[in-house]
Amino acid sequence: MQALTGFTLLLIFQALGEALVRVFNLPLPGPVAGMVCLIPALYWPRLRVTIQAAADFLLNNLSLLFVPVGVGVMTHLDLLSEFGVRIGLILIVSSVVGIAVTAWLLGHTKEDEHV
């Protein structure tokens, strides 16, 4: 029962985040805003225990969350056979570019701190 209450609270915080994003026209996803609201609320021990019960349940059954992705891949095998190499190449290049830009930005921030 505690896990169900935890799920309910997580959904409430997600809905709160969605509402905040829409009302204040914030440039971030609603679930992220909800998580930002959730973080200070977790300092309340009773809420933290309830959320932990839901999180433990989700982590124990995490493999079930990958089933829809696997089914989606299986239903689009024809697309993967046609575009799979291009998709893989794009994923690798975009990952390398993202890591390089992050490293470059972090390097410039470190240099700016010494000035």
C-alpha positions in Angstrom: 0.0 0.0 0.0 2.9 2.3 0.7 4.3 1.9 -2.8 0.9 2.8 -4.3 0.9 6.0 -2.2 4.4 6.7 -3.3 3.4 6.3 -7.0 0.5 8.7 -6.4 2.8 11.2 -4.9 5.2 10.9 -7.8 2.4 11.5 -10.2 1.2 14.5 -8.2 4.7 16.0 -8.4 4.8 15.3 -12.1 1.5 17.0 -12.6 2.6 20.0 -10.4 5.7 20.3 -12.6 3.6 20.2 -15.8 1.3 22.9 -14.4 4.2 25.1 -13.4 5.8 24.8 -16.9 2.5 25.6 -18.6 1.5 28.5 -16.3 5.0 30.2 -16.2 6.0 29.1 -19.7 9.2 27.6 -18.5 11.8 26.2 -21.0 12.1 22.8 -19.5 10.0 19.6 -19.4 7.2 19.3 -16.8 8.6 16.1 -15.2 12.0 17.9 -14.6 10.2 20.8 -12.9 8.2 18.2 -10.8 11.5 16.5 -9.8 12.9 19.9 -8.8 9.8 20.4 -6.6 10.2 16.9 -5.2 13.8 17.3 -4.1 13.1 19.7 -1.2 10.0 17.7 -0.2 12.1 14.6 0.3 13.5 16.2 3.4 10.2 15.3 5.1 11.0 11.8 6.5 7.4 10.4 6.1 7.3 11.5 2.4 10.8 10.1 1.8 9.8 6.6 3.1 6.7 6.6 1.0 8.6 7.6 -2.2 11.3 5.1 -1.4 8.8 2.3 -1.4 7.7 3.3 -4.9 11.3 3.7 -6.1 12.3 0.3 -4.7 9.3 -1.3 -6.5 10.3 0.4 -9.8 14.0 -0.6 -9.4 13.1 -4.2 -8.6 10.9 -4.4 -11.8 13.1 -2.2 -14.0 13.6 -4.9 -16.6 9.8 -4.8 -17.4 10.1 -1.2 -18.4 12.4 -2.3 -21.3 9.8 -4.7 -22.8 7.9 -2.0 -24.8 11.3 -0.8 -26.3 12.1 -4.3 -27.3 8.7 -4.8 -28.9 9.1 -1.6 -30.8 12.5 -2.7 -32.1 11.1 -6.0 -33.2 8.2 -4.4 -35.0 10.5 -2.1 -37.0 13.2 -4.5 -38.0 12.7 -3.7 -41.6 13.6 0.0 -40.9 16.6 -1.1 -38.8 17.8 -3.3 -41.6 17.5 -0.4 -44.0 18.8 2.5 -41.8 20.5 0.7 -38.9 24.1 1.5 -40.0 23.2 5.2 -40.5 21.3 5.3 -37.1 24.3 3.7 -35.4 26.7 6.1 -37.0 24.6 9.1 -36.0 24.4 7.9 -32.4 28.1 7.4 -32.2 29.0 10.8 -33.8 26.4 12.7 -31.7 27.7 11.1 -28.5 31.3 11.9 -29.3 30.3 15.5 -30.2 28.3 15.9 -27.0 31.2 14.6 -24.9 33.7 16.8 -26.7 31.6 19.9 -26.3 31.0 19.1 -22.6 34.8 18.6 -22.1 35.6 21.8 -24.0 33.1 23.8 -21.9 34.4 22.4 -18.6 37.9 23.2 -19.7 37.0 26.8 -20.4 35.2 27.1 -17.1 38.2 25.9 -15.2 40.4 28.4 -17.1 38.0 31.2 -16.3 38.1 30.4 -12.6 41.9 31.0 -12.5 41.7 34.4 -14.0 
